[in-house]
Amino acid sequence: MANPQEKKRLEKTSSKQQPRPFQRTRADHAQETAEDYVEAIADAIAEKGECRGADLARLFGVSHVTITKTVARLASEGLVESEPYRPLRLTTKGEKLASASRRRHEIVEQFLIALGVSPAIAAIDSEGIEHHVSEETLRVFKQYLEGVDNR
């Protein structure tokens, strides 16, 4: 989902440059990428104390160039701090986004498992669903899970 600042920027962009539906889709994909990357950086730091671009390249199966461009965009958005030959660091804003993304992911994955989806498939499916689920739906998923736990 595009953040409010990105949505305002897109609304100001001339429709001659790109039709609005495509702008929204591109902004949504950029936000999904940001969420996936900050979550992966946070996970790597938690697991081994640091995260380098090569770690992300292996995880996402993309080139070093793709990582460099994506990290530069994340840095410009204030989510990541990056210096040549140094591990990546999340800013406070990046840590908050990673935490929120992880929370959504865990709720969706646990909800799918509670419905009977196998853990392996729930892990895969939750990767996509987590980016598109509303706060209202997450709240209902969580309430459902709490009811299942209390049985």
Secondary structure, 3 states (H helix, E strand, C coil): CCCHHHHHHHHHCCCCCCCHHHHHHHHHHHHHHHHHHHHHHHHHHHHHCCCCHHHHHHHHCCCHHHHHHHHHHHHHCCCEECCCCCCCEECHHHHHHHHHHHHHHHHHHHHHHHCCCCHHHHHHHHHHHCCCCCHHHHHHHHHHHHHHHCC
